[in-house]
Amino acid sequence: MKNKFSVFLAIFCCLYLTSCATLFKGSSEEVNFNSNPAGAEVWVDGKMMGHTPYNLNLMTKKTYVIEFKFNGQTKVVNLNNHVGAGWIVLDVLCGLVPVIIDAATGSWYGLDQKNVSVDFKAPGVFEPSRP
């Protein structure tokens, strides 16, 4: 009885950990676009998507060119992806199939969201406080 349970547990763990990133994270990620002041247009790869603050699910496998447009000003940032080393280690430990699946789906990747907030206010500009 104990041996059957051990075999069942081993098979369950192998199936459960197969393609870890695909199962637990998926191949898309929600990105939050912000600007100061709010209301800037958000353009992703040349397509108008909305106005800040704006949330959008993007595929983690790609890199994107993000344009923020506000009152005639345009700021361009790149939204790059990076590989999560932890996912690769888990997949390698589980065998070749998880490596192939996560690599093909792009689930290994995450988006670098540190550049998705822009400031249109010029530095050093005095703005009087409002009562």
TORSE-126867 format. One line per field, with one value per atom (N, C-alpha, C): atom name; x negated, y, z negated. Coordinates in nm, 3 decimals. Each point is the difference from the previous one (the first is absolute). Example, Ala and Ser with C-alpha at 12.3 -4.5 7.8 and 13.67 -1.06 7.14 Angstrom:
2
at	[N | CA | C | N | CA | C] .
c1	[-1.319 | 0.089 | -0.090 | 0.035 | -0.082 | 0.077] .
c2	[-0.569 | 0.119 | 0.120 | 0.105 | 0.119 | 0.109] .
c3	[-0.780 | 0.000 | 0.000 | 0.072 | -0.006 | -0.073] .
END
This chain:
131
at	[N | CA | C | N | CA | C | N | CA | C | N | CA | C | N | CA | C | N | CA | C | N | CA | C | N | CA | C | N | CA | C | N | CA | C | N | CA | C | N | CA | C | N | CA | C | N | CA | C | N | CA | C | N | CA | C | N | CA | C | N | CA | C | N | CA | C | N | CA | C | N | CA | C | N | CA | C | N | CA | C | N | CA | C | N | CA | C | N | CA | C | N | CA | C | N | CA | C | N | CA | C | N | CA | C | N | CA | C | N | CA | C | N | CA | C | N | CA | C | N | CA | C | N | CA | C | N | CA | C | N | CA | C | N | CA | C | N | CA | C | N | CA | C | N | CA | C | N | CA | C | N | CA | C | N | CA | C | N | CA | C | N | CA | C | N | CA | C | N | CA | C | N | CA | C | N | CA | C | N | CA | C | N | CA | C | N | CA | C | N | CA | C | N | CA | C | N | CA | C | N | CA | C | N | CA | C | N | CA | C | N | CA | C | N | CA | C | N | CA | C | N | CA | C | N | CA | C | N | CA | C | N | CA | C | N | CA | C | N | CA | C | N | CA | C | N | CA | C | N | CA | C | N | CA | C | N | CA | C | N | CA | C | N | CA | C | N | CA | C | N | CA | C | N | CA | C | N | CA | C | N | CA | C | N | CA | C | N | CA | C | N | CA | C | N | CA | C | N | CA | C | N | CA | C | N | CA | C | N | CA | C | N | CA | C | N | CA | C | N | CA | C | N | CA | C | N | CA | C | N | CA | C | N | CA | C | N | CA | C | N | CA | C | N | CA | C | N | CA | C | N | CA | C | N | CA | C | N | CA | C | N | CA | C | N | CA | C | N | CA | C | N | CA | C | N | CA | C | N | CA | C | N | CA | C | N | CA | C | N | CA | C | N | CA | C | N | CA | C | N | CA | C | N | CA | C | N | CA | C | N | CA | C | N | CA | C | N | CA | C | N | CA | C | N | CA | C | N | CA | C | N | CA | C | N | CA | C | N | CA | C | N | CA | C | N | CA | C | N | CA | C | N | CA | C | N | CA | C] .
c1	[-0.083 | 0.083 | -0.086 | -0.105 | -0.088 | -0.075 | -0.040 | -0.071 | 0.090 | 0.128 | 0.093 | 0.019 | 0.010 | 0.015 | -0.123 | -0.119 | -0.124 | -0.008 | 0.039 | 0.000 | 0.102 | 0.119 | 0.102 | -0.049 | -0.063 | -0.051 | -0.109 | -0.089 | -0.107 | 0.056 | 0.096 | 0.063 | 0.075 | 0.073 | 0.073 | -0.094 | -0.111 | -0.096 | -0.061 | -0.033 | -0.057 | 0.099 | 0.125 | 0.101 | 0.031 | 0.000 | 0.032 | -0.107 | -0.126 | -0.110 | -0.036 | 0.066 | -0.030 | 0.034 | -0.096 | 0.015 | 0.045 | -0.081 | 0.035 | 0.049 | -0.072 | 0.038 | 0.133 | 0.025 | 0.128 | 0.115 | -0.018 | 0.107 | 0.026 | -0.106 | 0.015 | 0.008 | -0.066 | -0.009 | 0.074 | -0.008 | 0.062 | -0.093 | 0.047 | -0.085 | 0.035 | 0.084 | 0.030 | -0.006 | -0.011 | -0.016 | 0.075 | 0.062 | 0.069 | -0.102 | 0.007 | -0.089 | 0.084 | -0.044 | 0.071 | -0.075 | 0.063 | -0.060 | 0.050 | -0.094 | 0.035 | -0.077 | 0.056 | -0.070 | 0.035 | -0.087 | 0.024 | -0.005 | 0.108 | 0.136 | 0.065 | 0.109 | 0.073 | 0.067 | 0.037 | 0.072 | -0.083 | -0.127 | -0.084 | 0.047 | -0.013 | 0.033 | -0.109 | 0.041 | -0.093 | 0.005 | -0.115 | -0.014 | -0.095 | 0.044 | -0.081 | -0.028 | -0.127 | -0.043 | 0.079 | 0.021 | 0.065 | 0.152 | 0.061 | 0.146 | 0.048 | 0.094 | 0.058 | 0.080 | -0.033 | 0.065 | 0.095 | -0.029 | 0.085 | -0.073 | 0.052 | -0.058 | -0.039 | -0.107 | -0.046 | 0.096 | 0.015 | -0.058 | 0.070 | -0.078 | 0.052 | -0.066 | 0.078 | -0.051 | 0.021 | -0.100 | 0.006 | -0.075 | 0.057 | -0.071 | -0.083 | -0.130 | -0.092 | -0.072 | -0.034 | -0.075 | -0.141 | -0.050 | -0.131 | -0.114 | 0.032 | -0.101 | -0.058 | 0.073 | -0.037 | -0.058 | -0.066 | -0.036 | 0.090 | 0.026 | 0.095 | -0.060 | 0.043 | -0.033 | 0.125 | -0.013 | 0.112 | -0.019 | 0.103 | -0.002 | 0.107 | -0.038 | 0.093 | 0.010 | 0.122 | 0.019 | 0.093 | -0.048 | 0.078 | -0.032 | 0.101 | -0.015 | -0.114 | -0.008 | -0.102 | -0.135 | -0.018 | -0.127 | 0.014 | -0.110 | -0.003 | -0.121 | 0.023 | -0.110 | 0.008 | -0.114 | -0.006 | -0.085 | 0.052 | -0.074 | 0.011 | -0.097 | 0.004 | 0.042 | 0.092 | 0.043 | -0.066 | -0.107 | -0.081 | 0.044 | -0.035 | 0.028 | -0.131 | 0.010 | -0.116 | 0.037 | -0.099 | 0.023 | -0.009 | 0.100 | 0.000 | -0.082 | -0.117 | -0.092 | 0.062 | 0.084 | 0.063 | 0.087 | 0.072 | 0.084 | -0.086 | -0.112 | -0.086 | -0.057 | -0.043 | -0.055 | 0.105 | 0.121 | 0.107 | 0.031 | 0.004 | 0.030 | -0.111 | -0.125 | -0.112 | 0.002 | 0.033 | 0.008 | 0.112 | 0.104 | 0.115 | -0.015 | -0.099 | -0.022 | 0.010 | -0.010 | -0.004 | 0.135 | 0.107 | 0.133 | 0.037 | -0.018 | 0.032 | -0.084 | -0.127 | -0.087 | 0.056 | 0.039 | 0.053 | 0.130 | 0.090 | 0.130 | -0.015 | -0.076 | -0.016 | -0.076 | -0.098 | -0.073 | 0.091 | 0.083 | 0.088 | 0.111 | 0.053 | 0.109 | -0.049 | -0.127 | -0.053 | 0.031 | 0.041 | 0.038 | -0.119 | -0.121 | -0.120 | -0.018 | 0.054 | -0.027 | 0.092 | -0.049 | 0.078 | -0.028 | 0.090 | -0.019 | -0.059 | -0.097 | -0.066 | 0.087 | 0.072 | 0.101 | -0.049 | -0.130 | -0.048 | 0.011 | 0.020 | 0.005 | 0.141 | 0.103 | 0.135 | 0.073 | -0.076 | 0.055 | -0.087 | 0.062 | -0.077 | 0.051 | -0.088 | 0.031 | -0.011 | 0.111 | 0.002 | -0.025 | -0.006 | -0.026 | -0.148 | -0.035 | -0.142 | -0.061 | -0.124 | -0.064 | -0.028 | 0.023 | -0.028 | 0.112 | 0.110 | 0.112 | 0.080 | 0.020 | 0.075 | 0.147 | 0.072 | 0.146 | 0.059 | 0.078 | 0.059 | 0.097 | 0.004 | 0.094 | 0.141 | 0.093 | 0.141 | 0.069 | 0.082 | 0.069 | 0.106] .
c2	[-0.120 | 0.120 | 0.126 | -0.003 | 0.116 | 0.023 | -0.108 | 0.012 | 0.060 | -0.041 | 0.054 | 0.150 | 0.039 | 0.143 | 0.078 | -0.054 | 0.066 | 0.016 | -0.105 | 0.006 | 0.104 | -0.001 | 0.097 | 0.143 | 0.020 | 0.132 | 0.045 | -0.089 | 0.033 | 0.037 | -0.075 | 0.030 | 0.132 | 0.022 | 0.125 | 0.120 | -0.010 | 0.111 | 0.028 | -0.106 | 0.019 | 0.069 | -0.042 | 0.063 | 0.142 | 0.020 | 0.130 | 0.103 | -0.041 | 0.092 | 0.014 | -0.078 | 0.009 | 0.139 | 0.063 | 0.134 | 0.097 | 0.016 | 0.081 | 0.139 | 0.071 | 0.137 | 0.005 | -0.094 | -0.002 | -0.025 | -0.091 | -0.031 | 0.112 | 0.057 | 0.093 | 0.147 | 0.037 | 0.140 | 0.032 | -0.086 | 0.026 | 0.077 | 0.029 | 0.064 | 0.147 | 0.056 | 0.143 | 0.060 | 0.132 | 0.070 | 0.132 | 0.039 | 0.129 | 0.111 | 0.103 | 0.114 | 0.123 | 0.078 | 0.121 | 0.122 | 0.075 | 0.120 | 0.122 | 0.087 | 0.119 | 0.120 | 0.118 | 0.123 | 0.107 | 0.099 | 0.115 | 0.124 | 0.069 | -0.027 | -0.114 | -0.051 | -0.109 | 0.051 | -0.092 | 0.035 | -0.005 | -0.043 | -0.011 | -0.117 | 0.016 | -0.110 | -0.107 | -0.126 | -0.112 | -0.068 | -0.003 | -0.065 | -0.118 | -0.118 | -0.121 | -0.049 | 0.001 | -0.040 | 0.071 | 0.131 | 0.081 | -0.002 | -0.067 | -0.006 | 0.069 | 0.091 | 0.071 | -0.101 | -0.010 | -0.098 | 0.063 | 0.122 | 0.064 | 0.117 | 0.044 | 0.112 | -0.045 | 0.060 | -0.036 | 0.050 | -0.071 | -0.131 | -0.109 | -0.093 | -0.101 | -0.134 | -0.107 | -0.136 | -0.080 | -0.083 | -0.077 | -0.130 | -0.111 | -0.128 | -0.010 | -0.024 | -0.012 | -0.134 | -0.052 | -0.125 | 0.025 | -0.089 | 0.019 | -0.038 | -0.066 | -0.047 | 0.113 | 0.111 | 0.110 | 0.117 | 0.089 | 0.131 | 0.101 | 0.113 | 0.097 | 0.140 | 0.083 | 0.142 | 0.073 | 0.070 | 0.070 | 0.150 | 0.066 | 0.146 | 0.059 | 0.101 | 0.077 | 0.138 | 0.045 | 0.130 | 0.084 | 0.126 | 0.089 | 0.144 | 0.077 | 0.143 | 0.027 | -0.077 | 0.021 | -0.061 | -0.052 | -0.066 | -0.150 | -0.061 | -0.145 | -0.056 | -0.101 | -0.070 | -0.146 | -0.053 | -0.137 | -0.084 | -0.114 | -0.095 | -0.139 | -0.082 | -0.140 | -0.086 | -0.090 | -0.096 | -0.132 | -0.032 | -0.118 | -0.119 | -0.118 | -0.120 | -0.055 | -0.082 | -0.065 | -0.144 | -0.084 | -0.142 | -0.020 | -0.070 | -0.035 | -0.127 | 0.013 | -0.114 | -0.111 | 0.036 | -0.101 | -0.097 | 0.054 | -0.087 | -0.099 | 0.047 | -0.086 | -0.113 | 0.034 | -0.102 | -0.106 | 0.043 | -0.097 | -0.088 | 0.060 | -0.079 | -0.101 | 0.041 | -0.091 | -0.116 | 0.027 | -0.107 | -0.100 | 0.047 | -0.087 | -0.071 | 0.035 | -0.072 | 0.089 | -0.064 | 0.070 | 0.057 | -0.068 | 0.044 | 0.137 | 0.023 | 0.133 | 0.111 | -0.029 | 0.100 | 0.039 | -0.098 | 0.026 | 0.080 | -0.040 | 0.068 | 0.144 | 0.024 | 0.137 | 0.088 | -0.056 | 0.078 | 0.036 | -0.094 | 0.025 | 0.100 | -0.006 | 0.091 | 0.136 | 0.010 | 0.127 | 0.024 | -0.102 | 0.016 | 0.026 | -0.027 | 0.028 | 0.150 | 0.078 | 0.143 | 0.079 | 0.114 | 0.098 | 0.136 | 0.094 | 0.134 | 0.093 | 0.079 | 0.097 | 0.125 | 0.016 | 0.105 | 0.128 | 0.018 | 0.121 | 0.124 | -0.015 | 0.115 | 0.030 | -0.045 | 0.021 | 0.113 | 0.086 | 0.118 | 0.119 | 0.104 | 0.117 | 0.126 | 0.100 | 0.128 | 0.109 | 0.066 | 0.106 | 0.138 | 0.009 | 0.128 | 0.029 | 0.119 | 0.037 | 0.018 | -0.048 | 0.018 | 0.148 | 0.040 | 0.137 | 0.098 | -0.047 | 0.091 | 0.020 | 0.123 | 0.032 | -0.005 | -0.077 | -0.004 | 0.047 | 0.107 | 0.050 | -0.101 | -0.005 | -0.090 | 0.056 | -0.089 | 0.040 | -0.009 | 0.099 | -0.003 | -0.106] .
c3	[0.000 | 0.000 | 0.000 | -0.085 | -0.010 | 0.131 | 0.068 | 0.128 | 0.108 | 0.001 | 0.099 | -0.020 | -0.126 | -0.029 | 0.043 | -0.023 | 0.040 | 0.152 | 0.072 | 0.147 | 0.046 | -0.057 | 0.036 | -0.027 | -0.115 | -0.036 | 0.096 | 0.038 | 0.094 | 0.137 | 0.050 | 0.129 | -0.007 | -0.108 | -0.017 | 0.000 | -0.071 | -0.006 | 0.137 | 0.073 | 0.134 | 0.093 | -0.005 | 0.085 | -0.046 | -0.130 | -0.055 | 0.032 | 0.000 | 0.025 | 0.148 | 0.087 | 0.142 | 0.050 | 0.064 | 0.057 | -0.108 | -0.099 | -0.118 | 0.035 | 0.084 | 0.032 | 0.073 | 0.090 | 0.073 | -0.096 | -0.094 | -0.094 | -0.100 | -0.055 | -0.110 | 0.041 | 0.109 | 0.037 | 0.129 | 0.097 | 0.129 | 0.092 | 0.121 | 0.099 | 0.022 | -0.085 | 0.008 | -0.140 | -0.003 | -0.127 | 0.007 | -0.110 | -0.005 | -0.025 | 0.084 | -0.011 | -0.032 | -0.098 | -0.042 | 0.052 | 0.090 | 0.057 | -0.077 | -0.041 | -0.077 | 0.052 | -0.023 | 0.033 | -0.102 | -0.008 | -0.086 | 0.088 | 0.020 | -0.047 | 0.079 | -0.057 | 0.064 | 0.127 | 0.087 | 0.122 | 0.126 | -0.010 | 0.119 | 0.086 | 0.131 | 0.090 | -0.010 | 0.004 | -0.003 | 0.136 | 0.068 | 0.129 | -0.017 | 0.040 | -0.010 | 0.142 | 0.037 | 0.135 | 0.109 | -0.019 | 0.101 | -0.002 | -0.096 | -0.009 | -0.127 | 0.015 | -0.114 | -0.082 | -0.131 | -0.086 | -0.101 | -0.046 | -0.100 | -0.064 | -0.114 | -0.074 | -0.141 | -0.049 | -0.135 | -0.105 | -0.109 | -0.029 | 0.082 | 0.050 | 0.091 | -0.029 | -0.005 | -0.021 | 0.126 | 0.033 | 0.123 | -0.018 | 0.046 | -0.001 | 0.127 | -0.017 | 0.113 | -0.006 | 0.116 | 0.009 | -0.052 | -0.084 | -0.060 | 0.095 | 0.107 | 0.094 | 0.085 | 0.012 | 0.087 | -0.077 | 0.073 | -0.052 | 0.069 | -0.064 | 0.052 | -0.002 | 0.095 | 0.000 | -0.049 | -0.111 | -0.062 | 0.019 | 0.051 | 0.014 | -0.090 | -0.075 | -0.080 | 0.064 | 0.031 | 0.063 | -0.087 | -0.027 | -0.085 | 0.037 | 0.036 | 0.033 | 0.098 | 0.105 | 0.102 | -0.032 | -0.119 | -0.037 | 0.021 | 0.040 | 0.016 | -0.073 | -0.079 | -0.067 | 0.043 | 0.043 | 0.050 | -0.095 | -0.039 | -0.084 | 0.061 | -0.028 | 0.043 | -0.117 | 0.027 | -0.101 | 0.037 | -0.072 | 0.030 | -0.085 | 0.051 | -0.078 | -0.055 | -0.101 | -0.060 | -0.035 | -0.001 | -0.031 | -0.150 | -0.053 | -0.142 | -0.021 | -0.060 | -0.017 | -0.084 | -0.096 | -0.085 | 0.079 | 0.100 | 0.082 | 0.079 | 0.051 | 0.079 | -0.087 | -0.119 | -0.091 | -0.032 | -0.033 | -0.030 | 0.120 | 0.120 | 0.120 | 0.028 | -0.012 | 0.025 | -0.097 | -0.125 | -0.099 | 0.032 | 0.069 | 0.031 | 0.134 | 0.081 | 0.124 | 0.123 | 0.116 | 0.128 | 0.042 | -0.027 | 0.044 | -0.060 | -0.130 | -0.053 | 0.061 | 0.029 | 0.063 | 0.136 | 0.078 | 0.135 | -0.009 | -0.088 | -0.011 | -0.044 | -0.106 | -0.049 | 0.098 | 0.069 | 0.100 | 0.118 | 0.044 | 0.114 | -0.032 | -0.121 | -0.037 | -0.046 | -0.034 | -0.050 | -0.145 | -0.070 | -0.141 | -0.090 | 0.047 | -0.078 | -0.022 | 0.091 | 0.001 | -0.092 | -0.044 | -0.074 | 0.061 | -0.015 | 0.055 | -0.106 | 0.041 | -0.087 | -0.008 | -0.111 | -0.010 | -0.066 | -0.011 | -0.066 | 0.088 | 0.131 | 0.091 | 0.052 | -0.066 | 0.052 | -0.072 | -0.065 | -0.064 | 0.040 | 0.054 | 0.046 | -0.068 | -0.004 | -0.063 | 0.107 | 0.029 | 0.100 | -0.061 | -0.129 | -0.063 | 0.007 | 0.047 | 0.013 | -0.139 | -0.019 | -0.131 | -0.027 | -0.123 | -0.039 | 0.029 | 0.056 | 0.030 | -0.128 | -0.035 | -0.122 | 0.031 | -0.080 | 0.012 | -0.130 | 0.004 | -0.124 | -0.057 | -0.132 | -0.065 | 0.014 | 0.010 | 0.014 | -0.133 | -0.031 | -0.131 | -0.005] .
END
